[in-house]
Amino acid sequence: MDTTLILFAGMPGSGKTTLARIAARNLGLPLFSKDRMQRVLRDHHLAAENTGDGYYIILDLADEQLSLGISVILDATFPLDHFRTVASEIAARHHARLCAFYCYCSDDAVWEKRMTSRVQYVPGWKPVGWDDVLRMRQYYQPWDDNAMLIDSLQGADKNFDRVMNAIQNATHRQYVPHQPLDPLNPQT
């Protein structure tokens, strides 16, 4: 497989971590999770648990792996264009393919129920609840055509074949922001 940066994104409880872990295990690739990094930062009093600092760490780790020609998987909500764009720039810098998945659940009742019985993959990290999902919906920017949509209602086993096919057929592409930068003020 050509060097590839693989992103599993989506709101909490959308199935992204489950699929990311299955893909990492089957492909033998390193997996970096924003929640795990954020928990380490919190536990060592380096950052609060609700900051974006974990993104900077997983993106830096991905940068290093890609520079070595090693594909990598990132697992995070990626709610805004900024970190998606940074990931795309890292992939381009290393001539790596970019493959993004946006995970969601098309049935809110099922999704809300799953939120109460989720697998806790990160020791010492309390998963957020349904109220946080509802809050995130207010600012979560669409992925548009930048990611393959994965409905977790279908189940991880059924979605895994689609994920593997997409990874095998990934291309060198650039993330196109949902809200393009203002050329007069690139920080907005």
C-alpha positions in Angstrom: 0.0 0.0 0.0 1.3 3.5 -0.9 1.9 5.8 2.1 -1.5 7.0 3.3 -2.9 9.3 5.9 -6.2 7.8 7.1 -8.6 9.9 9.1 -11.6 8.5 11.1 -13.7 11.5 12.0 -17.2 12.1 13.4 -19.1 13.1 16.5 -18.8 11.1 19.7 -20.4 7.7 19.6 -20.5 7.6 15.8 -18.4 4.4 15.5 -15.2 6.1 14.3 -12.9 4.6 17.0 -14.2 1.1 16.6 -13.6 1.2 12.8 -10.2 2.9 13.3 -9.1 0.2 15.7 -10.2 -2.6 13.3 -8.5 -1.0 10.4 -5.2 -0.4 12.4 -5.2 -4.0 13.6 -5.9 -5.5 10.1 -3.4 -3.2 8.3 -0.8 -3.3 11.0 -0.7 0.5 11.1 0.0 2.9 13.9 -3.2 4.5 15.3 -3.1 7.9 17.1 -6.2 8.9 19.0 -6.9 12.5 20.1 -8.7 11.4 23.2 -5.8 9.3 24.4 -3.3 12.1 23.8 -5.7 14.6 25.6 -6.0 12.2 28.5 -2.2 12.0 28.9 -1.9 15.8 28.7 -4.7 16.2 31.3 -3.2 13.5 33.6 0.2 15.3 33.6 -1.3 18.7 34.1 -0.1 19.9 30.7 -3.5 20.9 29.3 -7.2 20.7 30.2 -9.2 17.9 28.7 -11.3 20.2 26.6 -8.5 21.8 24.5 -7.4 21.0 21.0 -3.8 20.3 22.1 -4.2 16.6 21.4 -4.8 17.4 17.8 -1.4 19.0 17.5 0.3 15.9 19.0 -1.5 13.4 16.8 -0.8 15.5 13.7 2.8 15.8 14.6 3.1 12.1 15.1 1.4 11.5 11.8 3.9 13.9 10.2 6.8 11.9 11.5 5.4 8.5 10.4 4.6 9.8 6.9 8.1 11.2 6.6 9.4 7.7 7.2 7.0 6.3 4.5 4.7 4.7 7.1 1.0 5.0 6.7 -0.9 6.2 9.8 -4.4 6.3 11.1 -5.8 9.3 13.1 -8.9 9.0 15.3 -10.6 12.2 16.3 -13.8 14.2 16.0 -12.2 16.7 13.5 -15.2 19.1 13.9 -13.6 22.1 12.1 -11.8 22.7 8.9 -8.6 23.8 10.5 -7.2 20.5 11.7 -8.6 18.7 8.5 -6.6 21.2 6.4 -3.5 20.7 8.5 -3.8 16.9 8.0 -4.2 17.4 4.2 -1.1 19.6 4.1 0.9 17.0 6.0 -0.1 14.3 3.6 0.8 16.5 0.6 4.2 17.4 2.1 5.1 13.7 2.2 3.4 12.8 -1.1 1.1 10.6 0.8 -2.5 9.7 -0.2 -5.3 11.1 2.0 -8.3 8.9 2.9 -10.9 10.4 5.2 -14.0 8.7 6.7 -16.9 10.7 8.3 -18.7 8.3 10.7 -22.2 9.0 11.8 -25.4 7.2 12.9 -28.5 7.9 10.9 -30.9 7.0 13.7 -30.7 9.4 16.6 -32.6 7.0 19.0 -30.1 4.2 18.3 -27.2 6.7 18.6 -28.4 8.1 21.9 -28.8 4.6 23.3 -25.3 3.6 22.2 -23.9 6.7 24.0 -24.8 5.1 27.3 -23.1 1.8 26.7 -20.0 2.7 24.6 -16.8 0.8 24.9 -14.3 2.9 26.8 -11.1 2.4 24.7 -9.1 5.1 26.6 -8.4 4.2 30.2 -9.2 7.0 32.6 -11.1 9.0 29.9 -14.8 9.6 30.5 -16.6 9.5 27.2 -18.9 12.5 26.5 -22.7 12.1 26.5 -25.6 12.7 24.2 -25.9 16.4 25.4 -22.4 16.9 24.0 -23.4 15.4 20.7 -26.4 17.8 20.5 -24.1 20.8 21.4 -21.5 19.7 18.8 -24.1 19.6 16.0 -24.3 23.4 16.3 -20.7 24.0 15.1 -19.6 20.7 13.4 -18.6 21.7 9.9 -19.7 19.4 7.1 -17.1 17.2 5.3 -18.8 17.8 1.9 -17.0 15.6 -0.7 -13.8 15.3 1.4 -14.7 12.1 3.2 -16.5 8.8 2.6 -19.7 8.8 4.7 -19.9 5.7 7.0 -23.3 5.1 8.7 -22.6 3.1 11.9 -26.2 1.9 11.8 -24.8 -0.6 9.3 -22.4 -2.1 11.8 -18.7 -2.3 11.9 -18.5 -5.6 10.1 -20.5 -4.4 7.1 -18.7 -1.0 7.0 -15.2 -2.6 7.3 -15.2 -3.9 3.7 -16.1 -0.4 2.4 -13.4 1.1 4.6 -10.7 -1.3 3.3 -11.8 -0.7 -0.3 -11.6 3.0 0.1 -8.1 2.8 1.7 -6.8 0.6 -1.1 -8.2 3.1 -3.7 -7.2 6.3 -1.9 -5.7 9.1 -4.0 -3.4 12.1 -3.5 -6.0 14.7 -2.8 -6.3 18.0 -0.9 -8.9 18.8 1.7 -11.2 21.6 0.4 -12.4 23.7 3.4 -16.2 24.0 4.0 -15.6 27.7 4.7 -12.7 29.0 2.6 -10.2 31.3 4.3 -10.6 35.0 3.8 -7.6 36.0 1.7 -7.4 39.4 3.6 -7.4 37.7 7.0 -6.1 34.1 6.8 -6.5 33.5 10.5 -10.3 33.5 10.3 
